[in-house]
């Protein structure tokens, strides 16, 4: 018969765990003398729960001699404490003292660090309508084989730019992918969330390590805030005559950066008096009016806001309105009869009647064939 060393399959273990090493010797008579050396090449700590036959033990190497039955008794009480993640190799060397034959077997133990989800902040703020990075999120620990990651946001739209790994479930609200710790962290560094609904919701991350069968989960509160907006008001002219039309243009902006253009209604005011409204199209609302009063008019535009954009009021734009030019001549009525019977230098009075005269200044000069009359001025029909 030939000696054989049995080493069973041992699944991935967590760092710091102490596990049994159920090694066994087969194929030799139970009375044969065997010398055994068990050596831990990794960072494990070997120990036997029995001092039976063990004559050497410095935590990384065990020596003992006995029959195969005795050797198997020692193996049944052999343990290894796994101190560091990675591969931990345990080498078993058995010498048959009767035949002076050496036998070797290597046991590869995969040690996984505790699976941890790291996050710099448990509460983050993003701007509505803009893809914003979820920062400071990473995974550590686990086995070298890799971990599965599942991300969920029931309200926002999650995305990863240049993930470097295959995302096998991507429906905006859910992202699922698999990779090594370094690949996973590279993908998480490119994680973005976009929400068009203001308020606070939860982004959930779940990580599972198949080899070490570890599971970890964590939540990040994400508050979506409305966007600050600015308004620019312009007019088609800075000065018009009374009654002439003028076009007012209000342009609303939320800074862009990928956010939708502001929508909704703009109300135009002359001082505190509303003069009309306009609907935003591509961020622009217009109003054409001919009702501005004579004088200086301070025009402003007030934006009511929408689901993701905050209200605002523009700076005032001053528009000067001057009186309109007259469109007709006044009609005069003058009673001149009996002037021919007057003798110079008799003082006479003339009655001037102005009909439909506009309210501004008029200057009149009266003359006759025989004498002249001083010019008079009339203000506002008087």
Secondary structure, 3 states (H helix, E strand, C coil): CCCEEECCCCCCEECCCEEECCCEEECCCCCCEEEEEEEECCCCEEEECCCCCEEEECCCEEEEEEEHHHHHHHHCCEEEECCCCEEEEEEEEEEECCCCEEEEEEEEEEEEEEEEEEECCCEEEEECCCCEECCCEEEEEECCCCEEEEEEECCCEEEECCCCCCEEEECCCEEEEEECHHHHHHHHCCEEEECCCCEEEEEEEEEEECCCCEEEEEEEEEEEECECCEEEEEECCCEEECCCCEEEEEEEECCCCCCCCCCCEEEEEECCEEEEEEECECCEEEEEECCCCCEEEEEEEEECCCCCECCEECCCEEEEEECCCCCCCCEEEECCCCHHHCCCCCCCCCCEEEECCCCCEEEEEEECCCCEEEEEEEECCC
